[in-house]
């Protein structure tokens, strides 16, 4: 009976240690994901006839304000084929981490210059109807690591 109790206690200890290690590993993975360089792929949809105004806002103001807040512009794309070519802007930002991205976006949104640019660019109506954001990391085989 004592041997059986000892075996059960040992098995429970091994299970608890394995569970704790797994939890710790998950926490380390989450912490690493939050602190590692990330890319944010963003897609903006403009109302009919407003895509040129959206491009102008990025060209003339947004990219510079992004830089001011540590948001590194990597690339901007215009789809080639309709219907997306008529209303879509796709771009990629680089951030030092997910946490920094969150901080940078908050600072960007609160920036008085951005607020004025945004308001001025929409005096004749909204120029963005939909925003999609996806955080991505390059794969281990990507030329862009």
SEFITOR-983503 format. One record per residue: residue in one letter; y, z, x of N, C-alpha, C in turn. Coordinates in steps of 0.001 Angstrom, whole numbers, plus 500000, padded with zeros to 6 digits. Layout:
<kolbas>
KOLBA  aa     n_Y     n_Z     n_X    ca_Y    ca_Z    ca_X     c_Y     c_Z     c_X
KOLBA   a       Y       Z       X       Y       Z       X       Y       Z       X
...
</kolbas>
This chain:
<kolbas>
KOLBA  aa     n_Y     n_Z     n_X    ca_Y    ca_Z    ca_X     c_Y     c_Z     c_X
KOLBA   x  498809  500000  500827  500000  500000  500000  501256  500000  500873
KOLBA   x  501259  500772  501945  502415  500842  502845  502645  499489  503500
KOLBA   x  501566  498777  503854  501690  497466  504470  502302  496476  503490
KOLBA   x  501851  496550  502242  502382  495648  501211  503876  495921  500989
KOLBA   x  504270  497170  500937  505679  497551  500761  506502  497056  501938
KOLBA   x  505958  497210  503140  506648  496755  504341  506808  495234  504330
KOLBA   x  505764  494506  503923  505839  493050  503840  506882  492611  502807
KOLBA   x  506899  493273  501664  507872  492940  500616  509289  493218  501107
KOLBA   x  509467  494333  501778  510793  494679  502304  511222  493667  503358
KOLBA   x  510284  493257  504211  510588  492266  505246  510959  490923  504631
KOLBA   x  510188  490526  503631  510475  489255  502957  511843  489300  502287
KOLBA   x  512164  490419  501667  513466  490571  501016  514586  490511  502044
KOLBA   x  514373  491116  503195  515399  491101  504254  515612  489685  504771
KOLBA   x  514515  488954  504977  514627  487574  505450  515341  486712  504411
KOLBA   x  514997  486899  503135  515659  486153  502067  517151  486459  502049
KOLBA   x  517515  487732  502128  518924  488134  502094  519671  487568  503294
KOLBA   x  519042  487611  504469  519687  487070  505672  519884  485561  505525
KOLBA   x  518864  484873  505022  518974  483427  504820  520037  483084  503792
KOLBA   x  520089  483850  502717  521098  483623  501684  522493  483856  502251
KOLBA   x  522661  484938  503004  523965  485250  503606  524375  484170  504591
KOLBA   x  523434  483698  505404  523728  482651  506366  524117  481363  505645
KOLBA   x  523398  481049  504563  523736  479853  503783  525118  479962  503178
KOLBA   x  525451  481126  502653  526780  481343  502080  527843  481230  503162
KOLBA   x  527582  481829  504326  528526  481760  505436  528714  480321  505883
KOLBA   x  527618  479575  505976  527700  478171  506368  528531  477387  505363
KOLBA   x  528334  477636  504065  529131  476961  503038  530604  477303  503185
KOLBA   x  530906  478576  503453  532300  478996  503616  532926  478353  504842
KOLBA   x  532163  478252  505930  532670  477602  507140  532916  476126  506854
KOLBA   x  532001  475469  506132  532173  474052  505804  533426  473830  504963
KOLBA   x  533654  474691  503980  534852  474579  503143  536093  474808  503982
KOLBA   x  536072  475833  504836  537225  476122  505693  537507  474952  506624
KOLBA   x  536434  474356  507195  536621  473212  508080  537209  472025  507311
KOLBA   x  536693  471780  506115  537195  470670  505301  538666  470867  504971
KOLBA   x  539084  472103  504787  540482  472366  504463  541378  472271  505689
KOLBA   x  540809  472451  506897  541638  472456  508091  541536  471168  508905
KOLBA   x  540585  470270  508618  540407  469035  509371  541340  467948  508840
KOLBA   x  541695  467000  509724  542564  465890  509328  541936  465144  508166
KOLBA   x  542752  464825  507170  542264  464108  505998  543202  462949  505677
KOLBA   x  542671  462034  504917  543442  460895  504435  543482  460978  502920
KOLBA   x  544607  460574  502374  544783  460579  500922  545032  459146  500475
KOLBA   x  544113  458620  499697  544229  457278  499149  544865  457391  497777
KOLBA   x  546031  456761  497604  546777  456885  496356  546953  455507  495729
KOLBA   x  546814  455461  494421  546990  454224  493664  548002  454479  492559
KOLBA   x  549059  453685  492536  550107  453809  491518  550060  452585  490609
KOLBA   x  550161  452829  489329  550239  451764  488342  551642  451771  487766
KOLBA   x  552277  450615  487788  553645  450468  487282  553622  449813  485907
KOLBA   x  554605  450150  485062  554723  449439  483783  555059  447966  484042
KOLBA   x  554823  447148  483044  555106  445719  483175  556547  445493  483643
KOLBA   x  556689  444662  484672  558011  444301  485177  558644  445322  486113
KOLBA   x  557952  446419  486460  558563  447481  487279  557979  447577  488690
KOLBA   x  557022  446721  489035  556382  446826  490346  557385  446586  491480
KOLBA   x  558279  445631  491332  559270  445377  492383  560153  446606  492616
KOLBA   x  560515  447300  491552  561326  448514  491690  560530  449606  492419
KOLBA   x  559229  449693  492160  558391  450667  492847  558311  450338  494337
KOLBA   x  558092  449072  494659  558062  448662  496072  559395  448972  496746
KOLBA   x  560491  448692  496078  561820  448955  496651  562014  450449  496924
KOLBA   x  561562  451288  495997  561721  452727  496200  560935  453183  497428
KOLBA   x  559715  452697  497589  558936  453054  498779  559585  452498  500042
KOLBA   x  559956  451228  500008  560530  450555  501171  561839  451215  501608
KOLBA   x  562681  451521  500641  564041  451980  500950  564183  453494  501086
KOLBA   x  563250  454266  500522  563441  455719  500497  562175  456548  500743
KOLBA   x  561134  456295  499965  559979  457197  499921  559317  457378  501279
KOLBA   x  559088  456295  502006  558406  456406  503295  559194  457300  504253
KOLBA   x  560491  457158  504275  561331  457979  505154  561269  459453  504745
KOLBA   x  561261  459713  503443  561189  461096  502965  559795  461665  503227
KOLBA   x  558767  460850  503100  557421  461287  503484  557436  461764  504939
KOLBA   x  557976  460933  505830  558030  461286  507255  558727  462625  507470
KOLBA   x  559812  462834  506755  560587  464072  506877  559725  465298  506568
KOLBA   x  558722  465133  505712  557876  466248  505287  556485  466222  505930
KOLBA   x  556336  465472  507034  555072  465480  507766  553963  464681  507124
KOLBA   x  554312  463782  506220  553321  462950  505529  553311  461585  506227
KOLBA   x  552264  461321  506988  552194  460110  507792  551668  458930  506970
KOLBA   x  552498  457909  506833  552076  456686  506151  551166  455890  507086
KOLBA   x  549992  455494  506586  549041  454733  507391  549120  453257  507028
KOLBA   x  549038  452956  505717  549047  451562  505279  549416  451510  503793
KOLBA   x  550053  450415  503416  550400  450148  502019  549792  448796  501658
KOLBA   x  549187  448712  500461  548514  447491  500026  549040  447037  498675
KOLBA   x  549064  445704  498518  549269  445066  497222  548000  444289  496910
KOLBA   x  547367  444548  495770  546186  443759  495407  546545  442272  495307
KOLBA   x  545609  441411  495645  545855  439970  495617  545603  439358  494249
KOLBA   x  544667  439915  493492  544244  439280  492247  544805  439991  491021
KOLBA   x  545145  439163  490010  545588  439692  488725  544397  440333  488025
KOLBA   x  544616  441318  487237  545899  441849  486791  546495  442897  487730
KOLBA   x  545708  443442  488684  546229  444507  489542  547406  444051  490402
KOLBA   x  547446  442781  490778  548547  442277  491605  549884  442377  490882
KOLBA   x  549852  442520  489578  551075  442561  488779  551610  443970  488547
KOLBA   x  550781  445009  488865  551253  446354  488522  550744  447480  489422
KOLBA   x  550168  447146  490589  549503  448186  491368  549984  448236  492811
KOLBA   x  550185  449462  493292  550480  449749  494694  549414  450736  495169
KOLBA   x  548808  450440  496311  547784  451314  496884  548249  451673  498293
KOLBA   x  548155  452957  498645  548536  453334  500002  547707  454499  500503
KOLBA   x  547773  454696  501825  546995  455734  502483  547924  456609  503312
KOLBA   x  547832  457919  503093  548578  458898  503881  547608  459676  504760
KOLBA   x  548092  460118  505907  547318  460997  506777  547957  462380  506736
KOLBA   x  547116  463397  506588  547573  464788  506583  546765  465563  507629
KOLBA   x  547363  466569  508254  546614  467395  509214  545445  468133  508561
KOLBA   x  545555  468449  507268  544499  469170  506542  544799  469090  505053
KOLBA   x  543842  469511  504225  544077  469567  502776  545164  470583  502459
KOLBA   x  545126  471724  503158  546144  472752  502926  547536  472232  503255
KOLBA   x  547655  471517  504373  548955  470946  504756  549390  469875  503755
KOLBA   x  548448  469093  503254  548780  468071  502252  549410  468731  501034
KOLBA   x  548798  469808  500572  549318  470530  499406  550731  471042  499685
KOLBA   x  550912  471607  500865  552233  472126  501263  553259  470992  501351
KOLBA   x  552873  469889  501993  553787  468756  502148  554202  468169  500800
KOLBA   x  553244  468033  499893  553582  467495  498575  554547  468421  497833
KOLBA   x  554349  469711  497941  555248  470668  497279  556656  470548  497861
KOLBA   x  556745  470455  499188  558057  470310  499832  558708  468986  499444
KOLBA   x  557920  467929  499402  558425  466610  499028  558995  466634  497605
KOLBA   x  558217  467179  496672  558650  467237  495270  559929  468060  495095
KOLBA   x  560104  469095  495928  561281  469978  495820  562496  469444  496581
KOLBA   x  562318  468405  497356  563400  467863  498180  564501  467279  497283
KOLBA   x  565735  467769  497419  566833  467254  496581  567061  465751  496755
KOLBA   x  566879  465238  497979  567050  463799  498189  566006  463025  497382
KOLBA   x  564732  463472  497418  563687  462808  496649  563986  462875  495158
KOLBA   x  564417  464017  494679  564711  464178  493254  565798  463203  492813
KOLBA   x  566812  463004  493670  567878  462052  493343  567343  460616  493372
KOLBA   x  566587  460273  494412  566005  458929  494524  565115  458641  493318
KOLBA   x  564279  459598  492953  563381  459424  491819  564160  459187  490525
KOLBA   x  565165  460024  490297  565976  459884  489078  566716  458544  489061
KOLBA   x  567337  458196  490189  568088  456935  490263  567189  455721  490037
KOLBA   x  565974  455763  490581  565079  454610  490474  564511  454457  489064
KOLBA   x  564663  455480  488242  564115  455438  486886  565198  455434  485809
KOLBA   x  566414  455118  486200  567511  455119  485223  567288  454094  484108
KOLBA   x  566515  453042  484393  566205  452030  483384  564773  452160  482858
KOLBA   x  564176  453335  483041  562810  453584  482572  561875  453915  483719
KOLBA   x  560768  454531  483370  559781  454932  484369  559261  453729  485151
KOLBA   x  559014  453951  486448  558454  452864  487262  557011  453171  487678
KOLBA   x  556484  454317  487257  555084  454663  487500  554516  455259  486219
KOLBA   x  553386  454711  485771  552744  455256  484571  551472  456026  484890
KOLBA   x  550892  455757  486073  549635  456424  486423  549565  456575  487936
KOLBA   x  549122  457762  488375  548910  458027  489799  547485  458541  489977
KOLBA   x  546762  457938  490896  545422  458411  491248  545441  458799  492717
KOLBA   x  544847  459955  493031  544791  460449  494403  543361  460852  494730
KOLBA   x  542865  460360  495880  541528  460700  496349  541638  461059  497825
KOLBA   x  541159  462257  498197  541124  462642  499602  539837  462111  500207
KOLBA   x  539964  461456  501372  538822  460832  502021  538819  461166  503510
KOLBA   x  537645  461076  504106  537510  461201  505555  536714  460002  506045
KOLBA   x  537016  459527  507239  536243  458404  507776  534790  458817  508005
KOLBA   x  533900  457888  507800  532479  458144  508082  532279  458214  509593
KOLBA   x  531122  458689  510019  530850  458801  511453  530762  457434  512143
KOLBA   x  530595  456345  511375  530504  455012  511944  531779  454192  511736
KOLBA   x  532797  454810  511149  534042  454098  510894  534799  453837  512199
KOLBA   x  535362  452638  512368  536200  452400  513547  537421  453344  513570
KOLBA   x  537806  453854  512409  538965  454742  512301  538446  456168  512160
KOLBA   x  538252  456852  513281  537722  458218  513226  538806  459221  513494
</kolbas>
